[in-house]
Amino acid sequence: MLPPEAATAELAAAVAPLHDLPGADRLTWTARANWHFTLAFYGEVDPDTLPELYTRLGRAAHRNGDFQLRFQGAGTFGGRALWAGASGGLPPMRRLADSASAAARRAGIDMTEHRAYTPHLTLARDRTGAADLPRYAAALADFEGHPWRAAHLTLVRSNLPTQGIPGAQPRYETLTSWPLGA
């Protein structure tokens, strides 16, 4: 799910001061162009599976209506990742995440490593384990962005970076999108 430009601009302004905190230079910051909410992670998908996945995700989008979201607060996944949270339409967002996972299973994608859904947008990763990520999350604890309508389900492909290039990040590519509830 891709947040609108106005929402990411607002979040980027709140995140900018974090780059000045001690240890920020050791974090791998997610480029703003790559910011998205992952509803379901599919891993490696056989290209022959894509047509069935597209069909099933289209049905999932049709059965789930649009909803209101906003960025709010932050958190961490262990000592590995810093993320921005969401508020507003979390129940419909979780239903959409469940539908996206079910669509993948029905299309034949292995979802055995599927975890309970936590609405988040990854801001940075700590590959060294040396950063005090809770301090970064605390700096964003009071952040609350303006609401927007989440109106599309988007399938995003992660193109992994070339090994051995310092600072290289995945590049995310939108494959297709479906309007919610249409």
MDTraj code that builds the backbone (N, CA, C; nanometers):
import mdtraj as md
import numpy as np

residues = "MET LEU PRO PRO GLU ALA ALA THR ALA GLU LEU ALA ALA ALA VAL ALA PRO LEU HIS ASP LEU PRO GLY ALA ASP ARG LEU THR TRP THR ALA ARG ALA ASN TRP HIS PHE THR LEU ALA PHE TYR GLY GLU VAL ASP PRO ASP THR LEU PRO GLU LEU TYR THR ARG LEU GLY ARG ALA ALA HIS ARG ASN GLY ASP PHE GLN LEU ARG PHE GLN GLY ALA GLY THR PHE GLY GLY ARG ALA LEU TRP ALA GLY ALA SER GLY GLY LEU PRO PRO MET ARG ARG LEU ALA ASP SER ALA SER ALA ALA ALA ARG ARG ALA GLY ILE ASP MET THR GLU HIS ARG ALA TYR THR PRO HIS LEU THR LEU ALA ARG ASP ARG THR GLY ALA ALA ASP LEU PRO ARG TYR ALA ALA ALA LEU ALA ASP PHE GLU GLY HIS PRO TRP ARG ALA ALA HIS LEU THR LEU VAL ARG SER ASN LEU PRO THR GLN GLY ILE PRO GLY ALA GLN PRO ARG TYR GLU THR LEU THR SER TRP PRO LEU GLY ALA".split()
xyz = np.array([
    [0.0853, -0.1157, 0.0000],
    [0.0000, 0.0000, 0.0000],
    [0.0903, 0.1226, 0.0000],
    [0.0685, 0.2110, -0.0948],
    [0.1521, 0.3292, -0.1097],
    [0.0835, 0.4512, -0.0503],
    [0.1455, 0.5163, 0.0473],
    [0.0865, 0.6399, 0.1008],
    [0.1014, 0.7532, 0.0000],
    [0.0132, 0.8514, 0.0053],
    [0.0209, 0.9626, -0.0900],
    [0.1400, 1.0547, -0.0604],
    [0.1778, 1.1301, -0.1596],
    [0.2921, 1.2219, -0.1521],
    [0.2824, 1.3166, -0.0321],
    [0.1663, 1.3742, -0.0080],
    [0.1525, 1.4690, 0.1036],
    [0.1825, 1.4019, 0.2374],
    [0.1405, 1.2778, 0.2524],
    [0.1655, 1.2054, 0.3771],
    [0.3136, 1.1723, 0.3927],
    [0.3793, 1.1307, 0.2843],
    [0.5213, 1.0985, 0.2960],
    [0.6046, 1.2248, 0.3167],
    [0.5622, 1.3364, 0.2599],
    [0.6336, 1.4634, 0.2824],
    [0.6263, 1.5018, 0.4299],
    [0.5105, 1.4861, 0.4874],
    [0.4913, 1.5174, 0.6290],
    [0.5773, 1.4257, 0.7173],
    [0.5786, 1.2966, 0.6852],
    [0.6601, 1.2025, 0.7611],
    [0.8087, 1.2320, 0.7411],
    [0.8491, 1.2630, 0.6197],
    [0.9900, 1.2935, 0.5923],
    [1.0376, 1.4127, 0.6758],
    [0.9518, 1.5123, 0.6918],
    [0.9881, 1.6285, 0.7738],
    [1.0071, 1.5881, 0.9197],
    [0.9267, 1.4950, 0.9676],
    [0.9395, 1.4488, 1.1060],
    [1.0625, 1.3602, 1.1247],
    [1.0994, 1.2852, 1.0210],
    [1.2123, 1.1928, 1.0282],
    [1.3456, 1.2660, 1.0103],
    [1.3488, 1.3759, 0.9392],
    [1.4739, 1.4460, 0.9072],
    [1.5622, 1.4709, 1.0297],
    [1.5088, 1.5172, 1.1430],
    [1.5964, 1.5400, 1.2591],
    [1.6613, 1.4126, 1.3139],
    [1.6038, 1.2967, 1.2853],
    [1.6625, 1.1717, 1.3334],
    [1.7988, 1.1453, 1.2698],
    [1.8198, 1.1993, 1.1524],
    [1.9469, 1.1792, 1.0824],
    [2.0627, 1.2469, 1.1553],
    [2.0307, 1.3371, 1.2485],
    [2.1337, 1.4066, 1.3256],
    [2.1615, 1.3407, 1.4601],
    [2.0879, 1.2376, 1.4957],
    [2.1097, 1.1692, 1.6219],
    [2.2381, 1.0862, 1.6161],
    [2.3024, 1.0674, 1.7301],
    [2.4234, 0.9849, 1.7311],
    [2.3954, 0.8443, 1.6768],
    [2.4821, 0.7994, 1.5898],
    [2.4698, 0.6660, 1.5316],
    [2.3844, 0.6592, 1.4071],
    [2.3207, 0.7689, 1.3683],
    [2.2329, 0.7676, 1.2507],
    [2.3088, 0.7312, 1.1234],
    [2.4364, 0.7629, 1.1203],
    [2.5156, 0.7328, 1.0010],
    [2.5423, 0.5831, 0.9861],
    [2.5194, 0.5055, 1.0917],
    [2.5373, 0.3601, 1.0838],
    [2.4093, 0.2881, 1.0418],
    [2.2995, 0.3625, 1.0330],
    [2.1730, 0.3024, 0.9912],
    [2.1626, 0.3058, 0.8395],
    [2.0888, 0.2094, 0.7858],
    [2.0541, 0.2112, 0.6445],
    [1.9131, 0.2674, 0.6362],
    [1.9035, 0.3915, 0.5929],
    [1.7747, 0.4607, 0.5864],
    [1.7027, 0.4230, 0.4577],
    [1.5758, 0.3903, 0.4692],
    [1.4948, 0.3579, 0.3517],
    [1.4681, 0.4866, 0.2742],
    [1.4970, 0.4853, 0.1466],
    [1.4722, 0.6028, 0.0632],
    [1.3217, 0.6316, 0.0604],
    [1.2892, 0.7577, 0.0673],
    [1.1476, 0.7975, 0.0700],
    [1.0703, 0.7409, -0.0497],
    [1.1331, 0.7313, -0.1631],
    [1.0676, 0.6761, -0.2823],
    [1.0275, 0.5302, -0.2616],
    [1.0880, 0.4629, -0.1637],
    [1.0593, 0.3217, -0.1370],
    [0.9628, 0.3013, -0.0196],
    [0.9137, 0.4072, 0.0384],
    [0.8240, 0.3940, 0.1533],
    [0.6914, 0.3320, 0.1109],
    [0.6519, 0.2276, 0.1805],
    [0.5240, 0.1611, 0.1551],
    [0.4864, 0.0773, 0.2773],
    [0.3604, 0.0445, 0.2868],
    [0.3119, -0.0491, 0.3876],
    [0.3053, -0.1867, 0.3225],
    [0.3793, -0.2814, 0.3761],
    [0.3710, -0.4186, 0.3268],
    [0.2531, -0.4855, 0.3957],
    [0.1557, -0.5284, 0.3187],
    [0.0396, -0.5986, 0.3753],
    [0.0673, -0.7472, 0.3874],
    [0.1407, -0.8021, 0.2906],
    [0.1782, -0.9439, 0.2926],
    [0.3090, -0.9555, 0.2152],
    [0.4023, -1.0313, 0.2704],
    [0.5304, -1.0516, 0.2052],
    [0.5286, -1.1876, 0.1374],
    [0.5531, -1.1895, 0.0065],
    [0.5433, -1.3128, -0.0705],
    [0.6771, -1.3802, -0.0971],
    [0.7873, -1.3121, -0.0762],
    [0.9164, -1.3714, -0.1087],
    [0.9307, -1.3889, -0.2588],
    [1.0044, -1.4891, -0.2964],
    [1.0274, -1.5171, -0.4388],
    [0.9008, -1.5798, -0.4987],
    [0.8495, -1.5214, -0.6061],
    [0.7268, -1.5690, -0.6697],
    [0.7585, -1.6150, -0.8115],
    [0.7176, -1.7356, -0.8424],
    [0.7337, -1.7889, -0.9774],
    [0.6527, -1.7020, -1.0735],
    [0.7137, -1.6525, -1.1816],
    [0.6410, -1.5675, -1.2768],
    [0.5135, -1.6326, -1.3309],
    [0.5102, -1.7656, -1.3390],
    [0.3901, -1.8337, -1.3877],
    [0.2733, -1.8192, -1.2902],
    [0.3019, -1.7850, -1.1656],
    [0.1991, -1.7696, -1.0625],
    [0.1339, -1.6311, -1.0677],
    [0.2026, -1.5356, -1.1292],
    [0.1533, -1.3973, -1.1262],
    [0.0124, -1.3786, -1.1807],
    [-0.0258, -1.4381, -1.2939],
    [-0.1633, -1.4157, -1.3420],
    [-0.2691, -1.4560, -1.2386],
    [-0.2503, -1.5700, -1.1735],
    [-0.3459, -1.6140, -1.0709],
    [-0.3419, -1.5207, -0.9499],
    [-0.2228, -1.4780, -0.9121],
    [-0.2103, -1.3845, -0.7998],
    [-0.2800, -1.2529, -0.8323],
    [-0.2601, -1.2017, -0.9544],
    [-0.3263, -1.0777, -0.9954],
    [-0.4778, -1.0914, -0.9845],
    [-0.5313, -1.2015, -1.0326],
    [-0.6761, -1.2243, -1.0281],
    [-0.7254, -1.2244, -0.8843],
    [-0.6562, -1.2979, -0.8001],
    [-0.6990, -1.3107, -0.6603],
    [-0.6818, -1.1796, -0.5827],
    [-0.5765, -1.1056, -0.6096],
    [-0.5606, -0.9759, -0.5430],
    [-0.6660, -0.8770, -0.5908],
    [-0.7023, -0.8847, -0.7185],
    [-0.8103, -0.7994, -0.7691],
    [-0.9409, -0.8271, -0.6968],
    [-0.9707, -0.9549, -0.6734],
    [-1.0913, -0.9909, -0.5980],
    [-1.0836, -0.9405, -0.4547],
    [-0.9660, -0.9547, -0.3935],
    [-0.9476, -0.9079, -0.2558],
    [-0.9701, -0.7572, -0.2471],
    [-0.9175, -0.6835, -0.3429],
    [-0.9362, -0.5380, -0.3443],
    [-1.0836, -0.5032, -0.3587],
    [-1.1521, -0.5758, -0.4458],
    [-1.2943, -0.5504, -0.4698],
    [-1.3771, -0.5724, -0.3424],
    [-1.3410, -0.6737, -0.2641],
    [-1.4173, -0.7080, -0.1430],
    [-1.3844, -0.6190, -0.0238],
    [-1.2792, -0.5397, -0.0322],
    [-1.2380, -0.4531, 0.0785],
    [-1.2499, -0.3081, 0.0350],
    [-1.3263, -0.2317, 0.1094],
    [-1.3449, -0.0909, 0.0764],
    [-1.2279, -0.0047, 0.1196],
    [-1.2275, 0.1192, 0.0702],
    [-1.1226, 0.2114, 0.1108],
    [-1.1410, 0.2509, 0.2576],
    [-1.0390, 0.3085, 0.3161],
    [-1.0430, 0.3443, 0.4572],
    [-0.9453, 0.4575, 0.4832],
    [-0.9616, 0.5207, 0.5960],
    [-0.8773, 0.6335, 0.6331],
    [-0.7570, 0.5853, 0.7149],
    [-0.6408, 0.6427, 0.6855],
    [-0.5178, 0.6136, 0.7591],
    [-0.4454, 0.7434, 0.7884],
    [-0.3507, 0.7346, 0.8776],
    [-0.2555, 0.8419, 0.9034],
    [-0.1308, 0.7786, 0.9617],
    [-0.0177, 0.8451, 0.9450],
    [0.1026, 0.8016, 1.0146],
    [0.0896, 0.8450, 1.1591],
    [0.1282, 0.7561, 1.2500],
    [0.1263, 0.7928, 1.3912],
    [0.2287, 0.7094, 1.4671],
    [0.3155, 0.7787, 1.5382],
    [0.4118, 0.7124, 1.6245],
    [0.5146, 0.6316, 1.5480],
    [0.5883, 0.5521, 1.6237],
    [0.6940, 0.4701, 1.5657],
    [0.7215, 0.3532, 1.6577],
    [0.7998, 0.2604, 1.6091],
    [0.8379, 0.1451, 1.6885],
    [0.9594, 0.0790, 1.6289],
    [0.9967, -0.0331, 1.6871],
    [1.1111, -0.1073, 1.6380],
    [1.0759, -0.2553, 1.6321],
    [1.1437, -0.3251, 1.5465],
    [1.1410, -0.4707, 1.5458],
    [1.2759, -0.5138, 1.6003],
    [1.2768, -0.5486, 1.7289],
    [1.4018, -0.5864, 1.7938],
    [1.5035, -0.4761, 1.7776],
    [1.6243, -0.5118, 1.7555],
    [1.7284, -0.4132, 1.7299],
    [1.7570, -0.3992, 1.5832],
    [1.6623, -0.4424, 1.4982],
    [1.6894, -0.4495, 1.3542],
    [1.6282, -0.3373, 1.2718],
    [1.5072, -0.2946, 1.3061],
    [1.4370, -0.2013, 1.2173],
    [1.3613, -0.0960, 1.2963],
    [1.3615, 0.0252, 1.2414],
    [1.2828, 0.1371, 1.2929],
    [1.1687, 0.1585, 1.1957],
    [1.0466, 0.1735, 1.2486],
    [0.9324, 0.1907, 1.1600],
    [0.8395, 0.3009, 1.2094],
    [0.7650, 0.3581, 1.1144],
    [0.6570, 0.4522, 1.1442],
    [0.5282, 0.3724, 1.1520],
    [0.4452, 0.4073, 1.2485],
    [0.3195, 0.3370, 1.2662],
    [0.2049, 0.4043, 1.1928],
    [0.0886, 0.3446, 1.2053],
    [-0.0319, 0.3960, 1.1410],
    [-0.1452, 0.3958, 1.2425],
    [-0.2438, 0.4798, 1.2176],
    [-0.3664, 0.4778, 1.2969],
    [-0.4816, 0.5104, 1.2042],
    [-0.6004, 0.4982, 1.2571],
    [-0.7210, 0.5213, 1.1769],
    [-0.7868, 0.3892, 1.1458],
    [-0.7916, 0.3558, 1.0182],
    [-0.8609, 0.2357, 0.9736],
    [-0.7792, 0.1091, 0.9883],
    [-0.7305, 0.0819, 1.1076],
    [-0.6490, -0.0384, 1.1260],
    [-0.7279, -0.1679, 1.1109],
    [-0.8528, -0.1782, 1.1597],
    [-0.9261, -0.3037, 1.1344],
    [-0.9427, -0.3346, 0.9854],
    [-0.9844, -0.2376, 0.9006],
    [-0.9924, -0.2715, 0.7578],
    [-0.8552, -0.2957, 0.6945],
    [-0.7520, -0.2301, 0.7458],
    [-0.6176, -0.2540, 0.6935],
    [-0.5738, -0.3973, 0.7255],
    [-0.6042, -0.4431, 0.8455],
    [-0.5692, -0.5811, 0.8828],
    [-0.6495, -0.6825, 0.8010],
    [-0.7771, -0.6515, 0.7749],
    [-0.8575, -0.7419, 0.6907],
    [-0.7994, -0.7486, 0.5496],
    [-0.7566, -0.6341, 0.4977],
    [-0.6964, -0.6311, 0.3649],
    [-0.5656, -0.7105, 0.3645],
    [-0.4859, -0.6977, 0.4697],
    [-0.3619, -0.7754, 0.4809],
    [-0.3934, -0.9252, 0.4840],
    [-0.4960, -0.9642, 0.5590],
    [-0.5369, -1.1053, 0.5628],
    [-0.5825, -1.1522, 0.4253],
    [-0.6572, -1.0665, 0.3548],
    [-0.7043, -1.1008, 0.2199],
    [-0.5879, -1.1155, 0.1231],
    [-0.4868, -1.0292, 0.1354],
    [-0.3701, -1.0368, 0.0475],
    [-0.2916, -1.1656, 0.0739],
    [-0.2840, -1.2071, 0.1999],
    [-0.2164, -1.3331, 0.2334],
    [-0.2957, -1.4523, 0.1813],
    [-0.4272, -1.4483, 0.1993],
    [-0.5118, -1.5576, 0.1511],
    [-0.5058, -1.5680, -0.0009],
    [-0.5023, -1.4550, -0.0695],
    [-0.4915, -1.4556, -0.2157],
    [-0.3637, -1.5260, -0.2592],
    [-0.2552, -1.4991, -0.1891],
    [-0.1282, -1.5632, -0.2226],
    [-0.1342, -1.7142, -0.1999],
    [-0.1885, -1.7552, -0.0857],
    [-0.1992, -1.8997, -0.0584],
    [-0.2812, -1.9687, -0.1658],
    [-0.3932, -1.9081, -0.2038],
    [-0.4807, -1.9689, -0.3050],
    [-0.4156, -1.9706, -0.4437],
    [-0.3216, -1.8784, -0.4649],
    [-0.2496, -1.8759, -0.5926],
    [-0.1316, -1.9728, -0.5919],
    [-0.1075, -2.0363, -0.4770],
    [-0.0013, -2.1358, -0.4687],
    [0.1297, -2.0857, -0.4115],
    [0.1294, -1.9686, -0.3483],
    [0.2509, -1.9130, -0.2891],
    [0.2616, -1.9617, -0.1447],
    [0.3777, -2.0094, -0.1083],
    [0.4012, -2.0595, 0.0276],
    [0.3995, -1.9428, 0.1262],
    [0.3051, -1.9456, 0.2179],
    [0.2932, -1.8397, 0.3188],
    [0.3146, -1.8959, 0.4589],
    [0.3926, -2.0032, 0.4712],
    [0.4114, -2.0661, 0.6019],
    [0.4876, -1.9773, 0.6993],
    [0.5658, -1.8823, 0.6493],
    [0.6380, -1.7919, 0.7384],
    [0.5596, -1.6639, 0.7644],
    [0.4332, -1.6631, 0.7310],
    [0.3475, -1.5465, 0.7516],
    [0.3370, -1.5160, 0.9004],
    [0.3523, -1.3889, 0.9359],
    [0.3425, -1.3447, 1.0752],
    [0.2162, -1.2620, 1.0943],
    [0.1771, -1.2446, 1.2214],
    [0.0638, -1.1564, 1.2515],
    [0.0970, -1.0169, 1.1982],
    [-0.0011, -0.9504, 1.1422],
    [0.0218, -0.8227, 1.0755],
    [0.0393, -0.7088, 1.1756],
    [0.1469, -0.6345, 1.1592],
    [0.1719, -0.5113, 1.2341],
    [0.1830, -0.3993, 1.1319],
    [0.0845, -0.3080, 1.1267],
    [0.0918, -0.1977, 1.0291],
    [0.2161, -0.1124, 1.0548],
    [0.3041, -0.1056, 0.9564],
    [0.4272, -0.0294, 0.9719],
    [0.4864, 0.0061, 0.8361],
    [0.5670, 0.1100, 0.8370],
    [0.6434, 0.1524, 0.7211],
    [0.7885, 0.1600, 0.7677],
    [0.8760, 0.0798, 0.7102],
    [1.0148, 0.0730, 0.7548],
    [1.0892, 0.2007, 0.7165],
    [1.1486, 0.2638, 0.8178],
    [1.2252, 0.3869, 0.7976],
    [1.3749, 0.3605, 0.7885],
    [1.4244, 0.2676, 0.8708],
    [1.5684, 0.2408, 0.8731],
    [1.5937, 0.1006, 0.9265],
    [1.7089, 0.0481, 0.8905],
    [1.7539, -0.0820, 0.9407],
    [1.8914, -0.0649, 1.0040],
    [1.9134, -0.1424, 1.1088],
    [2.0438, -0.1429, 1.1749],
    [2.1068, -0.2791, 1.1529],
    [2.1994, -0.2856, 1.0629],
    [2.2660, -0.4119, 1.0311],
    [2.3769, -0.4440, 1.1325],
    [2.4193, -0.3423, 1.2108],
    [2.5283, -0.3625, 1.3059],
    [2.4799, -0.4034, 1.4443],
    [2.3559, -0.3686, 1.4780],
    [2.3042, -0.3953, 1.6122],
    [2.3559, -0.2971, 1.7155],
    [2.4234, -0.1912, 1.6707],
    [2.4848, -0.0959, 1.7628],
    [2.3985, 0.0275, 1.7891],
    [2.2991, 0.0531, 1.7078],
    [2.2184, 0.1748, 1.7229],
    [2.1152, 0.1575, 1.8337],
    [2.0816, 0.2671, 1.8964],
    [1.9790, 0.2685, 2.0008],
    [1.8446, 0.3003, 1.9341],
    [1.7884, 0.2018, 1.8645],
    [1.6649, 0.2246, 1.7894],
    [1.5483, 0.2727, 1.8757],
    [1.5342, 0.2255, 2.0010],
    [1.4252, 0.2807, 2.0827],
    [1.4336, 0.4329, 2.0995],
    [1.5542, 0.4894, 2.1005],
    [1.5672, 0.6356, 2.1103],
    [1.5095, 0.7022, 1.9852],
    [1.5323, 0.6422, 1.8698],
    [1.4773, 0.6969, 1.7447],
    [1.3242, 0.6874, 1.7460],
    [1.2740, 0.5732, 1.7905],
    [1.1279, 0.5560, 1.7981],
    [1.0678, 0.6554, 1.8964],
    [1.1344, 0.6779, 2.0078],
    [1.0841, 0.7737, 2.1074],
    [1.0779, 0.9148, 2.0497],
    [1.1732, 0.9487, 1.9625],
    [1.1738, 1.0811, 1.9005],
    [1.0527, 1.1019, 1.8091],
    [0.9936, 0.9928, 1.7607],
    [0.8754, 1.0013, 1.6737],
    [0.7459, 0.9642, 1.7465],
    [0.7554, 0.9351, 1.8746],
    [0.6397, 0.8839, 1.9496],
    [0.5178, 0.9758, 1.9411],
    [0.5389, 1.1059, 1.9407],
    [0.4261, 1.1996, 1.9390],
    [0.3854, 1.2436, 1.7988],
    [0.4536, 1.1912, 1.6971],
    [0.4197, 1.2318, 1.5605],
    [0.2831, 1.1769, 1.5208],
    [0.2021, 1.2646, 1.4640],
    [0.0720, 1.2244, 1.4090],
    [0.0482, 1.3048, 1.2818],
    [0.0430, 1.2343, 1.1710],
    [0.0230, 1.2992, 1.0425],
    [-0.1239, 1.3257, 1.0138],
    [-0.1478, 1.3947, 0.9049],
    [-0.2853, 1.4210, 0.8607],
    [-0.3432, 1.2938, 0.7966],
    [-0.4731, 1.2747, 0.8092],
    [-0.5338, 1.1537, 0.7516],
    [-0.5413, 1.1595, 0.5992],
    [-0.5436, 1.0410, 0.5405],
    [-0.5651, 1.0255, 0.3969],
    [-0.6492, 0.9008, 0.3738],
    [-0.7032, 0.8881, 0.2524],
    [-0.7811, 0.7700, 0.2157],
    [-0.6896, 0.6665, 0.1508],
    [-0.6868, 0.5489, 0.2088],
    [-0.6177, 0.4365, 0.1466],
    [-0.7178, 0.3767, 0.0487],
    [-0.6914, 0.3923, -0.0791],
    [-0.7914, 0.3589, -0.1795],
    [-0.7455, 0.2543, -0.2810],
    [-0.6205, 0.2059, -0.2686],
    [-0.5686, 0.1090, -0.3654],
    [-0.4859, 0.0004, -0.2968],
    [-0.4947, -0.1178, -0.3502],
    [-0.4070, -0.2286, -0.3149],
    [-0.3026, -0.2338, -0.4256],
    [-0.1757, -0.2286, -0.3889],
    [-0.0679, -0.2218, -0.4869],
    [0.0259, -0.3394, -0.4688],
    [0.0590, -0.4056, -0.5776],
    [0.1565, -0.5135, -0.5747],
    [0.2929, -0.4544, -0.6088],
    [0.3864, -0.4680, -0.5143],
    [0.5194, -0.4094, -0.5279],
    [0.6225, -0.5212, -0.5321],
    [0.7137, -0.5128, -0.6264],
    [0.8244, -0.6085, -0.6376],
    [0.9482, -0.5450, -0.5769],
    [1.0204, -0.6243, -0.4997],
    [1.1471, -0.5809, -0.4425],
    [1.2596, -0.6344, -0.5301],
    [1.3369, -0.5438, -0.5876],
    [1.4541, -0.5809, -0.6660],
    [1.5753, -0.5633, -0.5755],
    [1.6356, -0.6746, -0.5373],
    [1.7452, -0.6713, -0.4418],
    [1.8670, -0.6015, -0.5003],
    [1.9450, -0.5342, -0.4133],
    [2.0635, -0.4637, -0.4632],
    [2.1738, -0.5618, -0.5011],
    [2.2652, -0.5133, -0.5796],
    [2.3811, -0.5923, -0.6181],
    [2.4688, -0.6135, -0.4953],
    [2.5113, -0.7365, -0.4737],
    [2.5978, -0.7687, -0.3602],
    [2.7301, -0.6929, -0.3712],
    [2.7818, -0.6512, -0.2557],
    [2.9135, -0.5895, -0.2511],
    [2.9166, -0.4403, -0.2754],
    [2.8024, -0.3787, -0.2982],
    [2.7994, -0.2338, -0.3183],
    [2.7575, -0.1710, -0.1860],
    [2.8499, -0.1016, -0.1188],
    [2.8170, -0.0421, 0.0112],
    [2.6994, 0.0549, 0.0011],
    [2.6051, 0.0415, 0.0939],
    [2.4904, 0.1318, 0.0991],
    [2.3813, 0.1034, -0.0024],
    [2.4003, 0.0019, -0.0861],
    [2.2981, -0.0291, -0.1871],
    [2.1705, -0.0764, -0.1184],
    [2.0579, -0.0341, -0.1709],
    [1.9291, -0.0687, -0.1139],
    [1.8426, -0.1373, -0.2189],
    [1.7418, -0.2124, -0.1728],
    [1.6479, -0.2679, -0.2697],
    [1.5774, -0.1544, -0.3443],
    [1.5381, -0.1836, -0.4642],
    [1.4579, -0.0893, -0.5427],
    [1.3195, -0.1511, -0.5546],
    [1.2183, -0.0730, -0.5250],
    [1.0818, -0.1239, -0.5286],
    [1.0134, -0.0780, -0.6563],
    [0.9410, -0.1703, -0.7161],
    [0.8770, -0.1458, -0.8448],
    [0.7290, -0.1833, -0.8336],
    [0.6413, -0.0911, -0.8695],
    [0.4990, -0.1197, -0.8685],
    [0.4661, -0.2028, -0.9919],
    [0.4080, -0.3222, -0.9680],
    [0.3679, -0.4086, -1.0789],
    [0.2279, -0.3750, -1.1275],
    [0.1348, -0.3591, -1.0334],
    [-0.0017, -0.3217, -1.0677],
    [-0.0744, -0.2787, -0.9416],
    [-0.1917, -0.2213, -0.9599],
    [-0.2694, -0.1690, -0.8478],
    [-0.4172, -0.1880, -0.8770],
    [-0.4937, -0.2083, -0.7712],
    [-0.6386, -0.2264, -0.7841],
    [-0.7101, -0.1306, -0.6910],
    [-0.8173, -0.0653, -0.7366],
    [-0.8934, 0.0214, -0.6459],
    [-0.9664, -0.0636, -0.5423],
    [-0.9701, -0.0146, -0.4211],
    [-1.0426, -0.0859, -0.3152],
    [-1.1919, -0.0638, -0.3290],
    [-1.2665, -0.1717, -0.3173],
    [-1.4122, -0.1640, -0.3176],
    [-1.4762, -0.1403, -0.4529],
    [-1.3960, -0.1270, -0.5572],
    [-1.4542, -0.0958, -0.6892],
    [-1.5009, -0.2220, -0.7592],
])
top = md.Topology()
chain = top.add_chain()
for i, resn in enumerate(residues, 1):
    res = top.add_residue(resn, chain, resSeq=i)
    for name in ("N", "CA", "C"):
        top.add_atom(name, md.element.get_by_symbol(name[0]), res)
traj = md.Trajectory(xyz[None], top)
